[in-house]
Amino acid sequence: MIFDNLEEIEKIETKDRLKHLGNKKKKPCKKRIFRSNMMLNPLRLKHLNRIDNLPADMITLNLEDAIAPSRKEEALHNIALFLSHLEYSDSFIIVRTNPLDEGGKEEIAFLNDFGFDAVRVAKIKRKEEILKVDRLLNSEKEIHVSLEIKEAFNNLASFGGVERFTTANLGILDLLTSLALPQSLVTHDNPTIHYILSKFLVDAKIANLNPISFMFQDYKDEKGFREWCELEKKMGFTTKACMGPLQVKIANEVFGVSEYELKRAREIKEAFETSSSKGKNGFIHEHYGFIDEPIYRDALLVLKLS
């Protein structure tokens, strides 16, 4: 925990919390394998106090749609207070800002010098907005976006080219609203949802981005959440947005690399490199069938993801 005695922090008036900023600045997170992205509400101090010790690979501190306009400044100051006392976290910490013209620019400017890893800007429509974030944000931080608007969904593949723009998050409920489609479509077997997920994933990959799939709102439905994770892993996703620790546990398990996958990848790598050293890049393996360079490259990818 960041503060040993949270009761003392809770006693501080909201307007006075900036008077209690610390001088700590968390070093950038070196983790590059992300299975789970857990959303936290910065109005809940008990949640903020645990960001140094959570199992989520990513933690997103949400300033946008879950925060009423009258409390956004309070949420922003809470984030500043806790980040200023944070020395270390194994999680990659993201601040989700409001749209640039709805307070996002000011939030980025206010938080720029605090220790976190990325900003995630809401409701991006055009690449020009990403370029604007690139000019506003301190150089050591990454840029992430929320894809929630039909214009961005249509143009995502062309959003690449900004080196530190690394990640796109699918906000499927807002996207459906933008497309004038009902949220009731969000079922495991709906072909429209399958298309949205597929297009989002492929276009993100074309732009060299990590696509993070949407948040499943029913946090008590563990079975339904696991089914979404398993479907999305089959599609090629490696990261899932999470609501709460139960979803984090499931996402980390499903999107992790199994012992069998690791064993297979190691054996293919060893067999190919041995065969290649003898001038033969295609051969039959007794357990894994025909192996050539594309199969070898896939094994390297599995090992990298592990």
C-alpha positions in Angstrom: 0.0 0.0 0.0 1.1 3.5 -0.7 -0.1 5.0 2.6 0.0 2.9 5.8 -2.8 4.9 7.4 -5.4 5.8 4.8 -7.7 7.3 7.4 -5.4 10.3 7.8 -5.6 10.9 4.0 -9.3 10.6 4.0 -9.5 13.3 6.7 -7.8 15.8 4.4 -10.3 18.1 2.7 -10.5 17.6 -1.1 -9.4 21.2 -1.7 -6.3 20.7 0.4 -5.0 17.5 -1.0 -2.5 19.2 -3.3 -0.9 20.6 -0.2 0.2 17.1 0.7 2.0 16.1 -2.5 5.1 14.0 -2.1 8.3 14.0 -4.0 8.3 10.4 -5.3 8.3 9.6 -9.0 7.8 6.0 -10.1 10.3 4.8 -12.7 8.9 3.8 -16.1 7.5 0.2 -16.1 9.7 -2.2 -18.1 7.0 -4.8 -18.5 6.0 -5.4 -22.1 3.7 -8.4 -21.8 0.2 -7.3 -21.0 -2.7 -9.7 -20.3 -5.0 -7.6 -18.1 -5.8 -3.9 -18.0 -7.7 -3.1 -14.8 -9.8 0.1 -14.6 -9.8 1.9 -11.3 -12.0 4.8 -10.1 -9.8 7.5 -8.5 -12.6 8.7 -6.3 -12.1 5.4 -4.3 -9.0 6.0 -2.2 -8.8 2.4 -1.1 -8.3 1.4 -4.7 -5.7 4.1 -5.4 -3.8 3.0 -2.3 -3.2 -0.5 -3.8 -1.8 0.5 -7.2 1.7 -0.5 -6.0 0.6 -4.1 -5.4 -2.0 -5.3 -7.8 -1.9 -8.4 -10.0 -3.0 -6.5 -13.1 -0.4 -6.0 -15.8 -1.9 -2.6 -16.5 -3.8 -0.3 -14.3 -5.9 2.5 -15.8 -6.9 5.4 -13.6 -10.1 6.7 -15.1 -10.9 10.4 -15.3 -13.5 10.1 -18.0 -17.0 8.7 -18.2 -17.3 7.1 -14.7 -16.6 10.5 -13.1 -19.3 13.1 -12.8 -18.3 16.5 -14.1 -18.6 18.0 -10.7 -16.0 15.6 -9.3 -13.4 15.4 -12.1 -11.1 17.9 -10.4 -11.3 15.8 -7.2 -10.4 12.7 -9.1 -7.5 14.4 -10.8 -6.1 15.7 -7.5 -6.5 12.3 -5.9 -4.4 10.8 -8.7 -1.7 13.4 -8.3 -1.6 12.8 -4.5 -1.1 9.1 -4.8 1.3 9.2 -7.7 3.4 11.7 -5.9 3.9 9.2 -3.0 4.3 6.1 -5.3 7.8 4.7 -5.4 7.3 1.4 -7.2 4.6 -0.6 -9.0 5.0 -3.7 -11.1 2.0 -2.6 -13.1 2.0 -0.3 -16.2 0.1 2.7 -15.0 -2.1 4.7 -17.3 -4.2 7.8 -16.8 -7.4 7.9 -18.9 -8.1 11.5 -19.7 -11.2 13.2 -21.0 -11.3 14.2 -24.7 -8.7 16.8 -25.5 -11.2 19.6 -26.0 -13.2 18.6 -22.9 -10.5 18.9 -20.3 -8.0 16.4 -21.6 -5.3 19.0 -22.6 -5.4 20.5 -19.2 -5.3 17.1 -17.4 -2.2 16.1 -19.4 -0.5 19.4 -18.6 -1.3 19.1 -14.9 -0.1 15.5 -14.6 2.9 15.6 -17.0 5.6 15.5 -14.4 4.1 12.8 -12.2 5.3 9.2 -12.3 3.1 7.1 -14.6 3.6 5.3 -17.9 1.0 6.5 -20.4 -2.0 8.6 -21.0 -5.1 7.2 -22.7 -7.1 9.8 -24.4 -10.9 9.3 -24.8 -13.0 9.5 -27.9 -10.2 10.1 -30.4 -11.5 10.7 -34.0 -8.5 11.6 -36.1 -4.8 11.1 -36.2 -4.3 14.8 -35.8 -5.4 14.5 -32.2 -2.8 11.8 -31.6 -0.1 14.2 -33.0 -1.4 16.9 -30.6 -1.0 14.5 -27.7 2.5 13.8 -28.8 3.3 17.5 -28.6 1.6 17.9 -25.2 2.9 14.9 -23.3 6.3 14.5 -21.7 8.6 12.3 -23.8 9.0 9.4 -21.4 5.3 8.5 -21.5 3.4 6.4 -24.0 0.2 7.4 -25.9 -2.8 5.2 -25.7 -6.3 5.9 -27.1 -9.9 4.8 -26.5 -11.5 3.8 -29.8 -15.2 4.7 -29.2 -16.2 6.7 -32.3 -17.1 5.4 -35.7 -14.7 7.8 -37.5 -11.7 6.3 -35.5 -13.0 2.8 -36.1 -13.0 3.4 -39.8 -9.5 5.0 -39.8 -7.5 3.1 -37.2 -5.2 1.4 -39.7 -3.9 4.8 -40.8 -3.2 6.0 -37.2 0.4 4.6 -37.1 3.6 6.4 -37.4 3.8 8.0 -34.0 6.6 6.1 -32.3 5.2 6.2 -28.7 1.6 5.6 -29.8 1.5 2.0 -28.8 -2.0 0.9 -27.7 -5.7 1.2 -28.7 -8.5 0.2 -26.4 -11.9 -0.8 -27.8 -14.9 0.9 -26.1 -17.5 -1.2 -27.7 -20.6 0.2 -26.0 -19.8 3.8 -27.0 -18.8 2.5 -30.5 -22.2 0.8 -30.9 -23.9 4.0 -29.9 -21.9 5.9 -32.5 -22.9 3.4 -35.1 -26.6 3.6 -34.0 -26.5 0.0 -33.0 -28.1 -1.5 -29.8 -25.8 -2.7 -27.0 -27.9 -5.9 -26.9 -25.7 -7.1 -29.9 -22.8 -7.8 -27.5 -23.1 -11.6 -27.3 -20.6 -14.3 -27.9 -22.1 -15.5 -31.1 -23.2 -12.2 -32.8 -21.5 -11.9 -36.2 -21.5 -8.0 -36.1 -19.6 -8.1 -32.8 -17.2 -10.7 -34.3 -16.6 -8.3 -37.3 -16.0 -5.3 -35.0 -13.5 -7.3 -32.9 -11.7 -8.7 -36.0 -11.5 -5.3 -37.8 -10.3 -3.6 -34.7 -7.6 -6.2 -34.1 -6.3 -6.3 -37.7 -6.4 -2.6 -38.2 -4.5 -2.1 -34.9 -1.9 -4.6 -35.9 -1.5 -2.8 -39.3 -0.8 0.4 -37.3 1.7 -1.5 -35.0 -0.6 -1.1 -32.0 -1.6 -3.5 -29.2 -5.3 -3.9 -29.4 -7.0 -4.2 -26.0 -10.5 -5.7 -26.1 -13.5 -4.2 -24.4 -14.6 -4.3 -20.7 -17.2 -6.8 -19.8 -19.5 -4.9 -17.5 -21.1 -7.8 -15.5 -18.1 -8.3 -13.1 -20.0 -11.1 -11.2 -20.4 -13.2 -14.3 -17.1 -15.0 -14.3 -18.2 -17.7 -16.7 -19.3 -15.1 -19.3 -16.1 -13.1 -18.9 -14.0 -16.3 -19.4 -15.9 -17.1 -22.5 -15.1 -13.7 -23.9 -11.4 -14.0 -23.1 -11.2 -17.5 -24.7 -13.0 -16.3 -27.8 -10.7 -13.2 -28.1 -7.6 -15.2 -27.6 -8.6 -17.5 -30.5 -9.0 -14.3 -32.6 -5.5 -13.1 -31.7 -6.0 -10.7 -28.8 -3.5 -10.8 -26.0 -4.9 -8.2 -23.6 -8.4 -7.7 -22.0 -9.9 -4.8 -20.1 -10.9 -5.8 -16.6 -13.3 -4.7 -13.9 -12.0 -5.9 -10.6 -9.6 -8.6 -9.4 -11.7 -11.6 -10.4 -11.6 -10.6 -14.0 -7.8 -9.8 -13.7 -7.2 -13.4 -12.5 -9.1 -14.9 -15.4 -7.5 -12.7 -18.0 -4.0 -13.4 -16.7 -4.8 -17.1 -16.9 -6.4 -17.2 -20.3 -4.0 -14.8 -22.0 -1.0 -16.4 -20.5 1.2 -18.9 -22.4 0.5 -22.5 -21.3 3.3 -25.0 -20.5 2.4 -27.0 -23.6 2.8 -23.9 -25.8 6.1 -23.1 -24.2 7.4 -26.6 -24.6 6.3 -26.8 -28.2 7.9 -23.4 -29.1 11.2 -24.3 -27.4 11.4 -27.7 -29.2 10.5 -26.1 -32.6 13.1 -23.4 -32.1 15.8 -25.9 -31.2 14.9 -28.3 -34.0 14.8 -25.6 -36.6 18.1 -23.9 -35.6 19.8 -27.3 -35.6 18.4 -28.2 -39.0 19.1 -24.7 -40.4 22.8 -25.0 -39.3 23.0 -28.0 -41.6 21.5 -26.0 -44.5 18.0 -27.4 -44.3 15.1 -25.0 -43.5 12.2 -27.4 -44.1 11.8 -30.8 -42.4 9.3 -33.2 -40.8 9.3 -33.2 -37.0 8.2 -36.4 -35.3 5.7 -34.6 -33.0 4.8 -31.3 -34.7 4.7 -32.2 -38.4 6.3 -30.0 -41.1 8.4 -27.2 -39.8 9.8 -24.4 -41.9 10.8 -20.7 -41.3 7.2 -19.4 -40.8 6.6 -22.1 -38.2 9.9 -21.1 -36.5 9.0 -17.4 -36.5 5.7 -18.3 -34.8 7.6 -20.2 -32.1 9.8 -17.2 -31.5 6.7 -15.1 -31.1 5.3 -17.5 -28.5 8.5 -17.4 -26.6 8.5 -13.6 -26.7 4.9 -13.4 -25.4 5.9 -15.7 -22.5 
